Amino acid sequence: MRFLVYDRLLGFGDDYWIEDDRGNKVFLVDGKALRLRDTWELKDAQGRVLIDIHQKMLALRDTMVIHRGEEPLATIRRKRLSLLRNHYLVSLADGTELDVSGKVLDREFAVEYDGELLAVISRRWLTLRDTYGIDVVRDDADAALLVAVAVCVIHLAEKDREED
């Protein structure tokens, strides 16, 4: 499964579609304006809220939290700092951890579970400058969760890049 995420989704208060590789609208990222923290809802094509994403307010490091309904689903935070790579840890509610690492300059990230590749977030293989691609490798993966992780990682990486 391949999805296209437009870089401008990192703005707040606007809605942005995430399309599949055939141009079909699959997910709507609904940015919530006038909030104290960065907040989005990930909706399906029919407008049903699948996932809530928000920035954790009181955290030592930038942290994003993902909920499905009222249940916490995942927490994403920077794992370690290095000059050429970004590393993020995705802690799922069931205790599972995903590792997301990427090249800062290339803006390319790999999402792995226990060394197995689940998805690639990349600008590398796209011709549109302001677009990320999310290539979900496993058919049985939770696509909505991986898209939400991608939204968080892109947001955190861009925030880190602005601070540097």
C-alpha positions as a printed NumPy array, in Angstrom:
array([[  0.   ,   0.   ,   0.   ],
       [  1.414,   3.346,  -0.992],
       [  0.069,   6.689,   0.213],
       [  0.922,  10.3  ,  -0.643],
       [  1.161,  12.842,   2.187],
       [  1.458,  16.493,   1.257],
       [  3.965,  18.452,   3.346],
       [  1.483,  21.249,   3.957],
       [ -0.518,  18.975,   6.256],
       [  1.823,  20.192,   8.963],
       [ -0.122,  23.441,   9.03 ],
       [ -2.839,  23.747,  11.629],
       [ -6.524,  24.398,  11.138],
       [ -6.636,  23.028,   7.596],
       [ -7.782,  19.694,   6.233],
       [ -5.544,  17.633,   3.947],
       [ -6.199,  14.412,   2.089],
       [ -3.821,  11.47 ,   2.009],
       [ -4.236,   9.614,  -1.258],
       [ -3.347,   6.121,  -2.372],
       [ -1.036,   5.55 ,  -5.345],
       [ -4.036,   5.712,  -7.736],
       [ -5.097,   9.174,  -6.523],
       [ -8.054,   7.973,  -4.422],
       [ -8.674,   9.9  ,  -1.208],
       [ -8.129,   7.46 ,   1.667],
       [ -7.486,   9.488,   4.829],
       [ -8.329,  13.045,   5.798],
       [ -5.99 ,  14.804,   8.218],
       [ -8.123,  17.356,  10.015],
       [ -5.882,  19.942,  11.701],
       [ -7.421,  21.591,  14.729],
       [ -6.775,  25.331,  14.957],
       [ -6.811,  27.468,  18.077],
       [ -5.544,  24.714,  20.337],
       [ -2.715,  25.01 ,  22.866],
       [ -1.047,  21.945,  21.396],
       [ -0.585,  20.523,  17.906],
       [ -3.69 ,  18.409,  17.248],
       [ -5.085,  16.415,  14.303],
       [ -7.798,  13.872,  13.622],
       [ -7.202,  11.146,  11.047],
       [-10.508,  10.354,   9.334],
       [-11.503,   7.816,   6.713],
       [-12.976,   8.868,   3.355],
       [-16.487,   8.86 ,   4.871],
       [-15.459,  11.325,   7.613],
       [-15.336,   8.867,  10.531],
       [-12.585,   9.668,  13.054],
       [-10.136,   6.769,  13.116],
       [ -7.33 ,   8.248,  15.187],
       [ -6.694,  11.36 ,  17.293],
       [ -3.155,  12.771,  17.294],
       [ -1.924,  15.438,  19.674],
       [  1.236,  16.78 ,  21.203],
       [  1.8  ,  15.892,  24.829],
       [  1.916,  19.155,  26.771],
       [  4.191,  18.403,  29.721],
       [  7.097,  16.35 ,  28.419],
       [ 10.866,  16.812,  28.544],
       [ 11.166,  15.93 ,  24.859],
       [  8.658,  16.616,  22.109],
       [  6.133,  13.806,  22.38 ],
       [  3.114,  12.951,  20.235],
       [  0.232,  10.795,  21.474],
       [ -2.109,   8.723,  19.298],
       [ -5.569,   7.585,  20.478],
       [ -8.125,   5.339,  18.798],
       [-11.424,   6.381,  20.314],
       [-10.925,   6.82 ,  24.04 ],
       [ -8.111,   4.254,  24.157],
       [ -4.448,   5.304,  24.008],
       [ -2.781,   3.612,  21.043],
       [  0.799,   4.915,  20.907],
       [  3.292,   7.49 ,  22.136],
       [  6.041,   8.78 ,  19.85 ],
       [  9.165,  10.538,  21.099],
       [ 12.689,  11.224,  19.928],
       [ 14.847,   8.251,  20.859],
       [ 18.373,   9.588,  20.551],
       [ 20.199,  12.422,  18.923],
       [ 22.72 ,  12.101,  16.143],
       [ 23.905,  14.531,  13.516],
       [ 22.828,  12.676,  10.385],
       [ 19.928,  10.52 ,  11.587],
       [ 16.695,  11.013,  13.511],
       [ 15.512,   8.199,  15.757],
       [ 12.027,   7.933,  17.221],
       [ 10.503,   5.349,  19.53 ],
       [  6.847,   4.416,  19.075],
       [  5.556,   2.806,  22.263],
       [  2.261,   1.025,  21.593],
       [ -0.293,   0.585,  24.373],
       [  0.191,  -3.206,  24.34 ],
       [  3.903,  -2.808,  25.215],
       [  5.151,  -3.319,  21.654],
       [  7.744,  -0.851,  20.401],
       [  8.375,   0.323,  16.87 ],
       [ 11.647,   1.941,  15.874],
       [ 11.606,   4.799,  13.385],
       [ 14.934,   6.008,  12.062],
       [ 15.69 ,   8.339,   9.241],
       [ 18.165,  10.428,   7.39 ],
       [ 17.749,  14.084,   8.291],
       [ 18.95 ,  15.461,   4.953],
       [ 17.094,  12.966,   2.741],
       [ 13.901,  13.069,   4.811],
       [ 13.555,   9.328,   4.577],
       [ 12.434,   7.156,   7.507],
       [ 12.025,   3.424,   8.076],
       [  9.418,   2.056,  10.523],
       [ 10.508,  -1.293,  11.968],
       [  9.238,  -3.799,  14.482],
       [ 11.855,  -6.135,  15.917],
       [ 14.122,  -5.573,  12.896],
       [ 11.332,  -6.198,  10.356],
       [ 10.457,  -3.344,   7.992],
       [  6.795,  -2.271,   8.245],
       [  6.814,   0.979,   6.276],
       [  9.012,   3.558,   4.566],
       [  8.302,   7.277,   4.754],
       [ 10.155,   9.016,   1.954],
       [ 10.507,  11.959,  -0.37 ],
       [ 13.258,  10.165,  -2.224],
       [ 11.197,   8.282,  -4.828],
       [  8.727,  11.093,  -5.482],
       [  8.974,  13.805,  -8.085],
       [  6.778,  16.291,  -6.208],
       [  8.971,  18.333,  -3.898],
       [  6.434,  18.89 ,  -1.136],
       [  5.114,  15.345,  -0.91 ],
       [  6.039,  12.413,   1.3  ],
       [  5.274,   8.863,   0.304],
       [  4.328,   6.208,   2.829],
       [  4.984,   2.748,   1.53 ],
       [  3.377,   0.165,   3.864],
       [  5.334,  -3.032,   3.272],
       [  3.173,  -5.571,   5.109],
       [ -0.383,  -6.224,   3.935],
       [ -1.528,  -7.105,   7.466],
       [ -0.197,  -3.86 ,   8.977],
       [ -2.55 ,  -1.28 ,  10.503],
       [ -2.37 ,   1.324,   7.709],
       [ -4.162,   4.031,   9.727],
       [ -1.704,   3.614,  12.606],
       [  1.31 ,   3.757,  10.27 ],
       [ -0.077,   6.869,   8.551],
       [ -0.597,   8.471,  11.993],
       [  2.987,   7.539,  12.957],
       [  4.192,   9.111,   9.698],
       [  2.267,  12.335,  10.425],
       [  3.898,  12.476,  13.886],
       [  7.408,  11.688,  12.666],
       [  7.199,  14.238,   9.844],
       [  5.954,  16.843,  12.314],
       [  8.668,  16.087,  14.895],
       [ 11.44 ,  15.942,  12.27 ],
       [ 10.36 ,  19.261,  10.737],
       [ 10.21 ,  20.805,  14.207],
       [ 13.736,  19.521,  14.96 ],
       [ 14.941,  20.851,  11.622],
       [ 13.51 ,  24.317,  12.352],
       [ 15.274,  24.41 ,  15.73 ],
       [ 18.674,  23.544,  14.224]])
